[in-house]
Amino acid sequence: MKPPPTYAKPNRLLLNNGDLTFTDITESSGTARKQNAFLSVFVDLDTDGWQDLVMSQNTGAVEIFRNMRDCTFQSISVSSVFGFWMSVAVGDIDQDGDQDLFFTNVGTSIPLFLTMGDVRDDQRHTQDWMLLCNDGNFHFTDVYDLSGEGFAWGAVFEDLNLDRQLDLLVAQNYTEWPIYKALKLSGRTYLPSAQDSERTFHHAPALGLEKSYFGQSPLIVDLDDDGRQDVM
């Protein structure tokens, strides 16, 4: 899982000075990491009006940082283990007023032994996707229930069928290996289950959103201003 030293480059946090110049506050902010991070997002996780930081790291563990309101961040303990975390989707799936987090991973479409890397015996790694329900005060519960899913990249939450519940759209693909010419992964759409209290999703393949070739980043936008979200 750990890349060679020349592979990972330091992340950078740049503070806007307001005059088209920026100050590098990576070290002083407490967010300095040298990891292969695929995606990071700012989101207010504790509804205090200040943006916190979530990092989806492709050869490490998911990290969450609390905004301390003084240009510094505090690392928050998360139940994440090592993984090939690709992306993060943000949305209030249980409608309790705070934002929940979904992370994609390589899934079960690649044999487990091929993803071991140099993980030690005392370290854990997973191929599963992860859905962290925000319980408040920076406590999160992994309520992942999408077993057997594949190599996933970008993901978004959006109310696609206008039922006032967030649905989940995930882009999937493989690397360009010969065997995967015949075994393509389509994008997948998930709708909330009828058992909302359990915050589960089920795959809905008949919505016309399956894509038989490689996909990396679903884009949601109302192109024709009709109040319904379109998908690219």
LINQUIUR-V672173 format. One record per residue. N is the residue number from 1. SS is DSSP state (h for helix, s for strand, l for the rest). PSI is psi in whole degrees, 0 to 359 (none if undefined). Layout:
n = <N N>
ss = <SS SS>
psi = <PSI PSI>
This chain:
n = <1 2 3 4 5 6 7 8 9 10 11 12 13 14 15 16 17 18 19 20 21 22 23 24 25 26 27 28 29 30 31 32 33 34 35 36 37 38 39 40 41 42 43 44 45 46 47 48 49 50 51 52 53 54 55 56 57 58 59 60 61 62 63 64 65 66 67 68 69 70 71 72 73 74 75 76 77 78 79 80 81 82 83 84 85 86 87 88 89 90 91 92 93 94 95 96 97 98 99 100 101 102 103 104 105 106 107 108 109 110 111 112 113 114 115 116 117 118 119 120 121 122 123 124 125 126 127 128 129 130 131 132 133 134 135 136 137 138 139 140 141 142 143 144 145 146 147 148 149 150 151 152 153 154 155 156 157 158 159 160 161 162 163 164 165 166 167 168 169 170 171 172 173 174 175 176 177 178 179 180 181 182 183 184 185 186 187 188 189 190 191 192 193 194 195 196 197 198 199 200 201 202 203 204 205 206 207 208 209 210 211 212 213 214 215 216 217 218 219 220 221 222 223 224 225 226 227 228 229 230 231 232>
ss = <l l l l l l l l l s l l l s s s l l l l l s s s l h h h h l l l l s l l s s s s s s s l l l l l l l l s s s s s s l l s l l s s s s s l l l l l s s s s l l l l l s s l l l l s s s s l l l l l l l l s s s s l l l l l l l l h h h h l l l l l l l l l s l l l l s s s s s s s l l s s s s l l l l l l l l l s s s s s s s l l l l l l l l s s s s s s l l l l l h h h h l l l l l l s s s s s l l l h h h l l s s s l l l l l l l l l l l l l l l l s s l l l l l l l l s s l>
psi = <327 122 163 156 329 354 309 137 152 141 162 134 117 125 127 120 351 2 33 20 159 149 130 111 25 308 311 336 342 12 8 119 146 86 157 83 123 324 141 148 146 131 140 101 337 16 41 5 2 139 123 174 132 130 124 105 128 339 47 211 153 138 142 135 131 132 118 8 15 32 21 158 146 127 132 136 129 151 7 140 184 144 172 65 121 313 172 134 141 131 155 85 335 6 44 7 354 164 132 165 131 134 134 159 183 347 195 7 353 134 143 320 337 348 6 321 225 32 131 166 333 6 152 145 161 155 351 152 165 133 109 115 127 111 359 153 37 33 132 144 128 111 27 132 9 78 150 18 166 197 106 150 244 150 148 147 137 147 89 330 14 41 12 22 142 131 171 126 126 131 135 152 178 178 170 69 145 321 333 358 327 341 71 151 126 163 157 141 136 135 151 144 168 338 75 330 338 354 53 162 155 145 131 89 354 20 357 16 6 140 121 356 184 139 146 329 100 139 128 126 145 92 323 13 43 8 3 136 134 163 133 none>
